[in-house]
Amino acid sequence: MKVQTIYHTGFVVENLDISLRFYTGLLGMSIEREPAISETPWISEVVGYENVKMRQAYVGVGDGHSIELIEYIRPRSEVRSDQFERSKPGSAHVAMIVDNVPEWRKRLEAEGIRVFGPTYERDLEYPWARYAIYFQDPDGNWLEMVSRNPRPEGSKAN
């Protein structure tokens, strides 16, 4: 037995359409699986809720790892009061390698998004980040953007 690949990371969102605009419009990702309704006994068993109805879509950059965006229609929940707390066990984030972290910071801040992270570059070898920032999507899911040196030939470090 072995894990073969990382398939997707799932984020629960309040409104799938708003989230799709954020991920495709602002971040430039592509829709890899069009929005669809899931409302079957099977999906209820998978997520552990009775009579589930969800709307979901997948976005990504074509590298084989997608972000699944899930809007629960049933059961509908309130927004978490601790969504800003990224240090609590159970909190998560998705990190992306990007071409130019400082330019991404400017773009995100111009959109009114609060960005965390230093504004200077570190001089570190692969796999360590030279630049990195944290920010949230419209639903409070944490994202990270990183720039770093290219992977050296033969390196297995991620």
C-alpha positions in Angstrom: 0.0 0.0 0.0 1.2 3.5 -0.8 -0.2 7.0 -1.5 0.2 7.5 -5.2 -0.3 11.2 -5.7 -1.8 14.3 -4.1 -5.1 14.7 -5.9 -6.7 17.9 -4.6 -7.1 20.1 -1.6 -10.7 21.0 -0.6 -11.9 24.3 0.7 -15.4 25.0 1.9 -16.8 28.2 0.6 -20.0 30.2 1.2 -20.7 31.1 -2.4 -19.1 29.0 -5.2 -19.6 31.7 -7.9 -17.7 34.4 -5.8 -14.9 31.9 -5.1 -14.6 30.9 -8.8 -14.2 34.6 -9.7 -11.5 35.0 -7.1 -9.5 31.9 -8.1 -9.9 32.3 -11.9 -10.1 36.1 -12.2 -7.7 37.4 -9.6 -5.4 34.4 -9.3 -5.6 33.3 -12.9 -6.3 29.6 -12.3 -8.4 27.6 -14.7 -11.6 25.7 -14.0 -10.5 22.1 -14.2 -14.0 20.6 -13.3 -17.1 22.7 -14.0 -19.5 23.4 -11.2 -21.8 20.5 -10.4 -24.3 19.5 -7.7 -23.6 16.4 -5.6 -26.7 15.0 -3.8 -26.4 11.3 -3.4 -26.4 8.8 -0.6 -22.8 8.1 -1.5 -21.5 11.7 -1.0 -23.4 11.8 2.3 -21.5 8.7 3.4 -18.2 10.2 2.3 -18.6 13.4 4.2 -20.5 12.0 7.2 -23.6 14.1 7.0 -27.1 12.9 6.2 -28.9 14.1 3.1 -26.0 16.2 1.9 -26.4 18.6 -1.1 -23.3 20.4 -2.2 -22.2 22.4 -5.2 -18.5 22.0 -6.1 -15.9 22.8 -8.8 -12.2 22.3 -9.2 -9.6 25.0 -10.1 -5.9 24.7 -10.7 -3.0 25.4 -12.9 -2.8 22.1 -14.8 -0.1 20.4 -12.7 -2.3 17.6 -11.5 -3.2 19.1 -8.0 -6.5 20.9 -7.9 -8.3 23.0 -5.3 -11.8 21.7 -4.8 -14.2 24.5 -3.9 -17.3 23.1 -2.0 -20.4 25.1 -1.2 -22.6 23.1 1.2 -26.2 23.8 0.4 -27.3 21.2 2.9 -26.3 21.3 5.7 -25.7 25.0 5.6 -23.3 26.3 8.2 -22.3 29.6 9.7 -18.9 31.2 9.0 -16.3 30.1 11.5 -15.5 32.7 14.2 -11.9 31.6 14.3 -11.2 31.7 10.5 -8.5 34.3 11.0 -6.5 32.0 13.4 -4.1 30.2 11.2 -2.0 28.8 14.1 -4.7 26.5 15.5 -4.4 22.8 15.0 -6.7 21.8 12.1 -6.0 25.1 10.2 -4.6 24.6 6.7 -3.2 26.5 3.8 -2.3 25.8 0.2 1.0 27.1 -1.1 1.7 28.0 -4.7 5.0 28.7 -6.5 4.7 32.0 -8.3 6.9 34.0 -10.6 7.1 37.2 -8.7 5.9 37.4 -5.1 6.4 41.2 -4.8 4.2 41.9 -7.8 1.6 39.5 -6.5 1.6 41.3 -3.2 1.0 44.6 -5.0 -1.9 43.1 -7.0 -3.5 41.5 -3.9 -3.2 44.6 -1.8 -4.6 46.7 -4.7 -7.7 44.4 -4.4 -8.0 45.2 -0.7 -6.6 41.8 0.4 -4.6 41.8 3.6 -1.2 40.3 3.0 1.3 38.9 5.6 5.0 38.4 4.9 8.3 40.2 4.6 8.9 42.5 1.7 12.6 41.5 1.3 14.2 38.5 -0.4 16.2 35.9 1.5 19.3 34.5 -0.1 18.7 30.8 0.5 19.2 27.7 -1.7 16.5 25.4 -2.9 14.0 24.2 -1.5 13.7 27.2 0.9 11.5 30.2 0.0 13.2 33.4 -1.0 10.0 35.3 -0.8 6.7 34.2 0.7 3.3 35.8 1.6 0.1 34.6 3.3 -3.4 35.8 2.5 -7.0 34.6 2.6 -9.6 33.9 -0.1 -13.1 35.5 0.3 -14.1 32.7 2.7 -11.0 32.9 5.0 -9.2 29.9 3.5 -5.4 30.5 3.8 -3.2 30.7 0.7 0.6 31.1 0.4 2.7 32.3 -2.5 6.3 31.4 -2.6 9.2 32.1 -5.0 12.4 30.0 -4.7 15.3 28.8 -6.8 14.7 26.1 -9.4 15.0 22.4 -8.2 18.5 21.2 -8.7 18.9 18.1 -10.9 18.5 14.9 -8.8 17.0 16.7 -5.8 14.0 15.0 -4.2 13.2 17.9 -1.9 9.9 19.6 -2.4 
